[in-house]
Amino acid sequence: MAATSLPSLTTTLSLVDTDPAELAVDAIVVGLHSASGDGDLSGPLLAPGAESVAAAFDGKLAATLALLGASGGAGEVTKLATLGTISSPVIAAVGLGPVPDESGVPAETLRRAVATAVRSLSGNAKVALALPVPDGADGDDLTLRAVAEGALLGGYRFVGYKTKPQSSRRDPVKSVALLVPDAGDKHAKAEIKRATVVTAAVARTRDWVNTAPNELRPPDFAAAVSAAATTAGLEVEVLDEKALKKGGFGGVLAVGMGSAAPPRMVILRYAPKGATTHVALVGKGITFDTGGYAIKPAQGMWEMKSDMAGAAAVASTMIAIAALKPKIAVTAYLPMAENMISGTAYRPGDVVTMYGGKRVEVLNPDAEGRMILADAIVRAAEDDPDYLVETSTLTGGQVISLGKKISGVMGDETFIARVAAAGDRVGEPAWPMPLPDDVRKGMDSDVADISQINAGMDRAGHMLQGGVFLREFVADGLPWAHIDIAGPSYHSGEATGYWTKGGTAVPVRLLLALLDDIAANG
């Protein structure tokens, strides 16, 4: 774990209220809006925040950028050498889309645009952001958070395993100065502090997901989570294979028994004094998934190192709340196993006695995630939480249904609406999906309490089958949500917005926003 012992996020963020035209930085980022073409508004327009920079160019900055091809389209970056016109040698104009109404530029547009601009200025540079931001305590929290998060996530780089040093141009930006009306404003400082904590959680999650699977087998993953959580001040409990067997965690043991690296269950607790609400978080930690005796195709199997993204996200969320200190008790349950093929691996036709006593007929060893999650869900309910949220890279059906950027969320209808709303606030959308009774009927087993899948449907409604199975293990009356992140948790394409290639850390920011909501409103 030497390559990923710390989050790969080295960019620092500060507040300044200096005239941006006089800042001694390597580059200054300004915003550019696309225009409608009506009247005189035929070209891109400078966004608020860069007035003094524009004045230094005699009001011709937008026109000059237009000559270089800038249109103001969201996320587009156009660079211009200033040749001494202002202190900074480079201007990077980032598109913010159409001129907004009175509500301002959408937070997610800003987050993505800032990240793109910062990433384009890599090479250990010092950067300033002269962008539209709210004014002090009366401003929009989400806007300031979005700019700060975008700036820090734009500086994310996975350390990796290359033996030769990378080009310095791949180094992240060294520091970002965010221009605000008053750098001493306590509210703005608090938002920057929060953004730093949140983006560190995102970076840690990405680092774990991006780690080579031979370096992050279940005992290694448990040790890494335990070390980070202990440092953060959380209470940590680790169940090894002997404790799992003694406790009757049949689902976790069944999935893990095909691997030479034994399974684990990590439990993390945050319990501040005076907290009256308790939330349980559960995250799937399959450190590598071959599919077992329902082996996956070789093409793309290497991405199965990301099958522990749910557990990584939940662990990082816990570490973040230890720093943010909300008045809410949160406990995380992280089952970890490696789904391998061997003479001891579980098989189709096996009947597994789960934690709590329910018996499951195994029809597909590649549906292993629901096996370990069911154990963790039952265990979590024993601690009497007020809400339970579970997240996992559970089904390929999620990708088929919703694509690579939108999670599926199932469970208690009222509660999943809150989950989806939290995702919308932070740019991690989750679409509510049903749990039909006919899907459950097809999971009746001739020999056990329930079958692991609906064999009659095959892969039809695959995402829904996973949610229906997990519902069987949720305590009656407990508001719960299952977030399937099979697509959004891993980005296999080139960098875009604040996503780099590899782990995305979805849904860390959704979970933190949801916990904020529960802490404030119960």
C-alpha positions as CSV (number, residue, x, y, z in Angstrom):
1,M,0.0,0.0,0.0
2,A,3.0,2.3,-0.1
3,A,1.9,3.8,-3.4
4,T,-1.5,4.9,-2.0
5,S,-0.9,5.4,1.7
6,L,-2.1,9.0,1.5
7,P,-4.7,10.7,-0.8
8,S,-3.2,11.8,-4.1
9,L,-4.4,15.4,-3.6
10,T,-1.6,17.9,-3.1
11,T,-3.2,21.1,-4.3
12,T,-3.8,23.7,-1.5
13,L,-6.6,26.2,-1.5
14,S,-6.7,29.7,0.0
15,L,-8.9,32.8,-0.1
16,V,-7.7,36.1,-1.3
17,D,-9.3,39.5,-1.9
18,T,-6.5,41.1,-3.9
19,D,-7.0,42.8,-7.2
20,P,-6.7,39.8,-9.6
21,A,-4.8,41.8,-12.2
22,E,-2.1,42.3,-9.6
23,L,-1.8,38.8,-8.3
24,A,1.7,37.2,-8.7
25,V,0.5,33.8,-9.9
26,D,1.4,31.6,-12.9
27,A,-2.2,31.7,-14.3
28,I,-5.5,33.3,-13.6
29,V,-8.8,31.6,-14.4
30,V,-11.7,33.8,-15.6
31,G,-15.2,32.8,-16.6
32,L,-16.7,33.2,-20.0
33,H,-20.3,32.9,-20.9
34,S,-21.7,32.0,-24.3
35,A,-24.0,34.6,-25.8
36,S,-27.4,34.1,-27.5
37,G,-26.4,36.1,-30.6
38,D,-29.2,38.7,-30.0
39,G,-28.3,42.3,-30.7
40,D,-24.7,43.2,-29.8
41,L,-24.3,40.0,-27.8
42,S,-22.8,38.0,-30.7
43,G,-19.7,36.8,-28.9
44,P,-18.6,35.3,-25.6
45,L,-19.0,37.5,-22.5
46,L,-16.7,37.7,-19.5
47,A,-18.4,36.5,-16.3
48,P,-18.3,38.6,-13.1
49,G,-15.1,38.5,-11.0
50,A,-12.6,39.4,-13.7
51,E,-13.5,43.1,-14.2
52,S,-10.0,44.5,-13.4
53,V,-8.4,41.9,-15.7
54,A,-10.7,42.9,-18.6
55,A,-9.9,46.6,-17.9
56,A,-6.2,45.9,-18.3
57,F,-7.0,44.7,-21.9
58,D,-9.0,47.9,-22.7
59,G,-12.2,45.9,-22.7
60,K,-11.0,43.7,-25.6
61,L,-10.3,40.5,-23.6
62,A,-13.5,38.7,-24.6
63,A,-13.1,39.6,-28.2
64,T,-9.5,38.4,-28.2
65,L,-10.5,35.1,-26.7
66,A,-13.2,34.8,-29.3
67,L,-10.5,35.2,-32.0
68,L,-8.7,32.2,-30.4
69,G,-11.9,30.1,-30.8
70,A,-13.5,30.6,-27.4
71,S,-17.2,30.4,-27.3
72,G,-18.0,30.2,-23.6
73,G,-19.4,26.7,-23.9
74,A,-19.5,24.9,-20.5
75,G,-16.1,23.4,-19.7
76,E,-14.2,24.8,-22.7
77,V,-10.8,26.2,-21.8
78,T,-9.0,28.8,-23.9
79,K,-5.5,30.1,-22.9
80,L,-4.0,33.5,-23.6
81,A,-0.5,34.9,-22.9
82,T,-0.8,38.2,-21.2
83,L,2.7,39.5,-22.2
84,G,2.9,41.7,-19.1
85,T,-0.5,43.3,-19.4
86,I,-1.3,41.9,-15.9
87,S,0.9,40.2,-13.3
88,S,-0.1,36.7,-14.3
89,P,1.6,35.5,-17.5
90,V,-1.3,33.4,-18.5
91,I,-5.1,33.8,-18.6
92,A,-7.2,30.6,-18.8
93,A,-10.8,31.4,-19.8
94,V,-13.2,28.6,-18.9
95,G,-16.7,28.4,-20.4
96,L,-19.6,28.6,-18.0
97,G,-22.4,28.2,-20.6
98,P,-25.2,30.8,-21.2
99,V,-25.6,34.0,-19.2
100,P,-27.5,32.8,-16.2
101,D,-30.7,34.2,-14.7
102,E,-30.7,35.7,-11.2
103,S,-30.1,32.3,-9.6
104,G,-26.6,32.4,-11.0
105,V,-24.4,29.7,-12.7
106,P,-25.5,26.2,-11.6
107,A,-23.2,24.8,-8.9
108,E,-22.4,21.7,-10.9
109,T,-21.4,23.7,-14.0
110,L,-19.0,25.7,-11.8
111,R,-17.6,22.5,-10.2
112,R,-16.9,20.9,-13.5
113,A,-15.6,24.0,-15.2
114,V,-13.2,24.9,-12.4
115,A,-11.8,21.4,-12.2
116,T,-11.2,21.3,-16.0
117,A,-9.4,24.7,-15.9
118,V,-7.2,23.7,-13.0
119,R,-6.3,20.3,-14.6
120,S,-5.4,22.1,-17.8
121,L,-2.9,24.2,-15.8
122,S,-1.0,21.3,-14.2
123,G,2.8,21.5,-13.8
124,N,3.2,22.7,-10.2
125,A,1.7,26.1,-11.1
126,K,0.2,28.7,-8.8
127,V,-3.3,29.6,-10.0
128,A,-5.9,32.2,-9.0
129,L,-9.6,31.9,-9.7
130,A,-11.4,35.2,-10.7
131,L,-14.9,33.7,-11.0
132,P,-18.5,34.6,-9.9
133,V,-18.7,33.7,-6.2
134,P,-21.2,34.6,-3.5
135,D,-20.6,37.5,-1.2
136,G,-19.9,36.4,2.4
137,A,-22.4,34.9,4.7
138,D,-25.3,36.0,2.6
139,G,-24.0,34.0,-0.4
140,D,-24.9,30.6,-1.7
141,D,-23.1,27.8,0.1
142,L,-23.4,25.4,-2.8
143,T,-21.8,27.8,-5.2
144,L,-18.8,28.5,-3.0
145,R,-18.5,24.8,-2.2
146,A,-18.7,23.9,-5.9
147,V,-15.8,26.3,-6.9
148,A,-13.7,25.1,-4.0
149,E,-14.3,21.4,-4.6
150,G,-13.7,21.8,-8.4
151,A,-10.4,23.5,-7.7
152,L,-9.2,20.8,-5.4
153,L,-10.5,17.9,-7.4
154,G,-8.9,19.3,-10.6
155,G,-5.6,18.8,-8.8
156,Y,-6.2,15.1,-8.2
157,R,-3.5,12.7,-9.5
158,F,-3.2,9.0,-8.7
159,V,0.3,8.3,-7.6
160,G,0.5,5.1,-9.5
161,Y,3.2,2.5,-9.9
162,K,5.5,3.8,-12.7
163,T,9.2,3.4,-12.0
164,K,10.2,6.4,-14.0
165,P,9.2,9.9,-13.0
166,Q,6.3,11.4,-15.0
167,S,6.6,14.6,-17.0
168,S,6.4,17.6,-14.7
169,R,3.4,18.7,-16.9
170,R,1.4,15.9,-15.2
171,D,2.1,17.3,-11.7
172,P,-1.0,18.8,-10.1
173,V,-1.4,22.5,-9.6
174,K,0.5,23.5,-6.5
175,S,-1.9,26.0,-5.1
176,V,-5.1,27.7,-5.9
177,A,-6.2,31.2,-4.7
178,L,-9.9,31.8,-4.8
179,L,-10.8,35.4,-5.1
180,V,-13.7,36.5,-2.8
181,P,-15.0,39.9,-1.7
182,D,-13.6,39.4,1.8
183,A,-10.8,36.8,2.5
184,G,-11.4,37.1,6.2
185,D,-15.0,36.2,6.1
186,K,-15.6,33.4,8.6
187,H,-18.4,31.8,6.6
188,A,-16.2,31.6,3.5
189,K,-13.3,30.2,5.5
190,A,-15.7,27.5,6.9
191,E,-16.7,26.6,3.4
192,I,-13.1,26.2,2.3
193,K,-12.4,24.0,5.3
194,R,-15.3,21.8,4.5
195,A,-14.3,21.5,0.8
196,T,-10.8,20.5,1.9
197,V,-12.2,17.7,4.1
198,V,-14.7,16.5,1.4
199,T,-12.2,16.4,-1.4
200,A,-9.7,14.6,0.7
201,A,-12.4,12.0,1.3
202,V,-13.0,11.8,-2.5
203,A,-9.2,11.5,-3.1
204,R,-8.8,8.7,-0.5
205,T,-11.7,6.8,-2.1
206,R,-10.2,7.1,-5.5
207,D,-6.8,6.0,-4.3
208,W,-8.3,2.8,-2.8
209,V,-10.3,2.1,-5.9
210,N,-7.3,2.7,-8.2
211,T,-5.0,0.5,-6.2
212,A,-3.8,-2.7,-7.9
213,P,-5.9,-5.6,-6.6
214,N,-2.8,-7.6,-5.6
215,E,-2.1,-4.9,-3.1
216,L,-5.6,-4.5,-1.7
217,R,-6.9,-8.0,-0.9
218,P,-9.4,-8.1,2.0
219,P,-6.9,-8.2,4.9
220,D,-4.9,-5.3,3.3
221,F,-8.1,-3.3,2.7
222,A,-9.3,-3.8,6.2
223,A,-5.9,-2.8,7.6
224,A,-5.8,0.4,5.4
225,V,-9.3,1.4,6.5
226,S,-8.6,0.6,10.1
227,A,-5.4,2.7,10.1
228,A,-7.0,5.7,8.4
229,A,-10.1,5.5,10.6
230,T,-8.1,5.2,13.8
231,T,-6.0,8.2,12.9
232,A,-9.3,10.1,12.3
233,G,-10.5,9.3,15.8
234,L,-13.2,6.7,14.9
235,E,-13.9,3.6,16.9
236,V,-12.8,0.6,14.9
237,E,-13.7,-3.0,15.1
238,V,-12.3,-5.6,12.7
239,L,-13.7,-9.1,12.4
240,D,-11.3,-11.6,10.9
241,E,-12.3,-15.0,9.4
242,K,-12.4,-16.7,12.9
243,A,-14.7,-14.0,14.3
244,L,-16.9,-14.1,11.2
245,K,-17.3,-17.8,11.6
246,K,-18.0,-17.6,15.3
247,G,-20.6,-14.8,14.6
248,G,-22.3,-16.8,11.8
249,F,-21.6,-14.4,8.9
250,G,-22.3,-17.1,6.3
251,G,-22.7,-14.8,3.3
252,V,-19.3,-13.1,3.8
253,L,-17.6,-16.5,4.5
254,A,-19.2,-18.2,1.5
255,V,-18.0,-15.6,-1.0
256,G,-14.6,-15.4,0.6
257,M,-13.8,-19.0,0.9
258,G,-12.5,-19.4,-2.6
259,S,-9.6,-17.0,-2.0
260,A,-6.3,-17.5,-0.2
261,A,-6.9,-14.0,1.3
262,P,-9.6,-14.5,4.0
263,P,-12.6,-12.1,4.3
264,R,-13.1,-9.3,6.8
265,M,-15.8,-7.2,8.3
266,V,-14.8,-3.7,9.4
267,I,-17.1,-1.7,11.7
268,L,-16.5,2.0,12.2
269,R,-18.4,4.1,14.8
270,Y,-18.8,7.9,15.2
271,A,-21.0,8.8,18.2
272,P,-20.8,12.4,19.3
273,K,-22.3,13.4,22.7
274,G,-25.9,14.6,22.4
275,A,-26.7,12.9,19.1
276,T,-30.3,11.7,19.0
277,T,-30.3,10.2,15.5
278,H,-28.3,7.1,14.3
279,V,-27.6,6.3,10.7
280,A,-26.1,3.0,9.5
281,L,-24.0,2.9,6.4
282,V,-23.1,-0.3,4.6
283,G,-20.6,-0.6,1.7
284,K,-19.7,-3.5,-0.5
285,G,-16.1,-4.4,-0.3
286,I,-15.3,-7.1,-3.0
287,T,-11.7,-6.4,-3.5
288,F,-11.7,-8.3,-6.8
289,D,-14.5,-10.2,-8.6
290,T,-13.7,-12.9,-11.0
291,G,-17.3,-14.0,-11.0
292,G,-16.3,-17.2,-9.3
293,Y,-17.8,-20.3,-11.0
294,A,-19.9,-17.9,-13.1
295,I,-16.7,-16.5,-14.4
296,K,-16.7,-13.1,-16.0
297,P,-15.4,-12.4,-19.6
298,A,-11.7,-11.7,-19.7
299,Q,-12.3,-8.4,-21.6
300,G,-12.5,-5.6,-19.0
301,M,-12.2,-7.9,-16.0
302,W,-9.3,-5.7,-14.7
303,E,-11.9,-3.1,-13.8
304,M,-13.2,-5.5,-11.1
305,K,-10.6,-4.1,-8.8
306,S,-13.2,-1.4,-8.4
307,D,-15.8,-3.8,-6.9
308,M,-15.0,-2.5,-3.5
309,A,-15.9,1.1,-4.4
310,G,-18.9,1.1,-2.1
311,A,-16.9,0.2,1.0
312,A,-14.2,2.7,0.0
313,A,-16.8,5.4,-0.3
314,V,-18.4,4.6,3.0
315,A,-15.1,4.4,4.9
316,S,-14.0,7.7,3.5
317,T,-17.4,9.3,4.4
318,M,-16.8,8.2,8.0
319,I,-13.3,9.7,8.0
320,A,-14.8,12.9,6.7
321,I,-17.6,13.2,9.3
322,A,-15.0,12.6,12.0
323,A,-13.5,15.9,10.9
324,L,-16.8,17.7,10.1
325,K,-18.4,16.6,13.4
326,P,-22.1,16.6,12.6
327,K,-24.5,16.1,15.6
328,I,-25.5,12.6,14.4
329,A,-24.3,9.1,15.2
330,V,-23.1,7.1,12.3
331,T,-21.9,3.5,12.1
332,A,-20.4,1.9,9.1
333,Y,-20.4,-1.9,8.3
334,L,-17.9,-2.9,5.6
335,P,-17.9,-6.6,4.5
336,M,-14.8,-7.4,2.5
337,A,-14.1,-10.5,0.4
338,E,-12.4,-11.6,-2.8
339,N,-14.5,-13.7,-5.2
340,M,-12.1,-16.2,-6.6
341,I,-12.1,-19.6,-8.2
342,S,-10.6,-22.6,-6.3
343,G,-11.4,-26.0,-4.9
344,T,-12.9,-24.3,-1.9
345,A,-15.0,-21.7,-3.8
346,Y,-18.8,-21.6,-3.3
347,R,-20.8,-23.2,-6.2
348,P,-24.2,-22.9,-7.9
349,G,-26.6,-24.9,-5.9
350,D,-25.0,-24.3,-2.5
351,V,-27.3,-23.3,0.3
352,V,-25.8,-20.7,2.6
353,T,-27.0,-19.8,6.1
354,M,-26.7,-16.1,6.4
355,Y,-26.1,-13.9,9.5
356,G,-29.5,-14.0,11.3
357,G,-30.4,-17.5,10.1
358,K,-32.1,-17.0,6.8
359,R,-31.0,-19.6,4.2
360,V,-30.2,-18.6,0.6
361,E,-29.9,-20.9,-2.4
362,V,-27.0,-19.8,-4.6
363,L,-27.8,-19.8,-8.3
364,N,-25.1,-17.4,-9.5
365,P,-21.7,-17.1,-7.8
366,D,-21.2,-13.8,-9.6
367,A,-24.1,-12.3,-7.6
368,E,-21.7,-12.3,-4.7
369,G,-22.2,-8.7,-3.6
370,R,-25.7,-9.2,-2.3
371,M,-24.4,-12.1,-0.2
372,I,-22.0,-10.1,1.8
373,L,-24.2,-7.1,2.0
374,A,-27.1,-9.1,3.4
375,D,-25.0,-10.2,6.3
376,A,-23.9,-6.6,7.0
377,I,-27.5,-5.2,6.7
378,V,-28.8,-7.7,9.3
379,R,-25.9,-6.9,11.6
380,A,-26.4,-3.1,11.2
381,A,-30.1,-3.4,12.1
382,E,-29.1,-4.9,15.5
383,D,-27.7,-1.5,16.5
384,D,-31.2,0.1,16.1
385,P,-30.4,2.8,13.5
386,D,-33.0,5.3,12.5
387,Y,-32.0,5.0,8.8
388,L,-29.9,2.6,6.8
389,V,-28.1,3.4,3.6
390,E,-26.2,0.8,1.6
391,T,-24.1,1.5,-1.5
392,S,-22.5,-1.0,-3.9
393,T,-21.3,-1.8,-7.4
394,L,-24.0,-4.4,-7.4
395,T,-25.3,-5.0,-10.9
396,G,-24.4,-4.6,-14.5
397,G,-28.1,-4.0,-14.9
398,Q,-27.6,-0.6,-13.4
399,V,-25.3,0.4,-16.2
400,I,-27.8,-0.9,-18.8
401,S,-30.7,1.0,-17.2
402,L,-29.1,4.3,-16.2
403,G,-25.7,4.5,-17.9
404,K,-22.4,5.4,-16.4
405,K,-23.2,8.7,-14.6
406,I,-26.5,8.1,-12.8
407,S,-26.8,5.8,-9.8
408,G,-30.0,3.7,-9.2
409,V,-31.6,4.1,-5.7
410,M,-34.1,1.7,-4.3
411,G,-35.8,1.2,-0.9
412,D,-38.2,3.1,1.3
413,E,-40.0,5.5,-1.1
414,T,-40.0,8.5,1.2
415,F,-36.4,8.0,2.2
416,I,-35.0,7.4,-1.3
417,A,-36.5,10.7,-2.3
418,R,-34.3,12.4,0.3
419,V,-31.3,10.4,-1.1
420,A,-32.0,11.5,-4.6
421,A,-32.4,15.1,-3.5
422,A,-29.0,15.0,-1.7
423,G,-27.4,13.7,-4.9
424,D,-28.9,16.4,-7.0
425,R,-27.5,19.1,-4.6
426,V,-23.9,17.9,-5.1
427,G,-23.9,16.7,-8.7
428,E,-24.1,12.9,-7.9
429,P,-27.6,12.1,-9.4
430,A,-29.4,9.0,-8.2
431,W,-32.6,7.9,-10.0
432,P,-35.4,6.2,-7.9
433,M,-36.2,2.7,-9.1
434,P,-39.0,0.3,-8.1
435,L,-38.9,-3.0,-6.3
436,P,-41.7,-5.0,-8.0
437,D,-43.5,-7.9,-6.2
438,D,-43.3,-10.1,-9.3
439,V,-39.5,-9.9,-9.2
440,R,-39.6,-11.2,-5.6
441,K,-42.0,-14.0,-6.5
442,G,-39.5,-15.4,-9.0
443,M,-36.9,-15.6,-6.2
444,D,-38.9,-18.3,-4.2
445,S,-36.7,-21.3,-3.7
446,D,-37.7,-25.0,-3.6
447,V,-35.0,-25.8,-1.0
448,A,-34.2,-22.6,0.9
449,D,-35.9,-19.4,2.1
450,I,-35.0,-17.4,-1.0
451,S,-33.0,-17.8,-4.2
452,Q,-30.1,-15.4,-4.8
453,I,-31.5,-14.3,-8.2
454,N,-34.7,-14.6,-10.2
455,A,-33.7,-17.4,-12.6
456,G,-36.8,-17.0,-14.7
457,M,-36.0,-13.4,-15.5
458,D,-32.3,-14.1,-16.2
459,R,-30.8,-10.6,-16.5
460,A,-34.1,-8.8,-17.1
461,G,-34.6,-6.3,-14.3
462,H,-31.2,-7.3,-13.0
463,M,-30.8,-4.1,-10.9
464,L,-34.2,-4.6,-9.4
465,Q,-33.4,-8.2,-8.5
466,G,-30.5,-7.0,-6.4
467,G,-32.6,-4.5,-4.6
468,V,-35.4,-7.0,-4.0
469,F,-33.0,-9.5,-2.5
470,L,-31.5,-7.0,-0.2
471,R,-34.9,-5.9,1.0
472,E,-35.5,-9.3,2.5
473,F,-32.8,-8.6,5.0
474,V,-33.8,-5.1,6.1
475,A,-35.6,-5.0,9.5
476,D,-39.3,-4.2,9.3
477,G,-40.0,-0.5,9.7
478,L,-36.5,0.7,9.1
479,P,-36.2,3.4,6.4
480,W,-33.5,2.3,4.0
481,A,-31.9,3.0,0.7
482,H,-29.8,0.8,-1.6
483,I,-27.6,2.9,-4.0
484,D,-26.3,0.9,-7.0
485,I,-23.2,2.6,-8.3
486,A,-21.9,0.0,-10.7
487,G,-21.6,2.6,-13.5
488,P,-20.8,5.9,-11.8
489,S,-18.1,4.5,-9.4
490,Y,-15.5,4.0,-12.1
491,H,-14.7,6.2,-15.2
492,S,-12.9,4.3,-17.9
493,G,-12.6,7.2,-20.3
494,E,-10.4,10.3,-20.4
495,A,-10.6,12.9,-17.7
496,T,-13.7,15.1,-17.8
497,G,-14.9,17.8,-15.4
498,Y,-13.7,16.7,-12.0
499,W,-13.5,13.0,-12.9
500,T,-10.2,11.5,-13.8
501,K,-9.7,8.1,-15.3
502,G,-10.4,5.4,-12.7
503,G,-12.3,5.7,-9.5
504,T,-14.7,8.6,-9.1
505,A,-15.6,8.3,-5.4
506,V,-19.3,8.4,-6.1
507,P,-21.3,8.6,-3.8
508,V,-19.1,10.1,-1.1
509,R,-20.4,13.7,-1.6
510,L,-24.0,12.4,-1.8
511,L,-23.6,10.5,1.5
512,L,-22.2,13.6,3.2
513,A,-25.0,15.8,1.9
514,L,-27.6,13.2,3.1
515,L,-26.0,13.1,6.6
516,D,-26.1,16.9,6.7
517,D,-29.8,16.7,5.9
518,I,-30.5,14.1,8.5
519,A,-28.5,15.9,11.1
520,A,-30.5,19.1,10.5
521,N,-33.9,17.7,10.0
522,G,-34.0,14.2,11.6
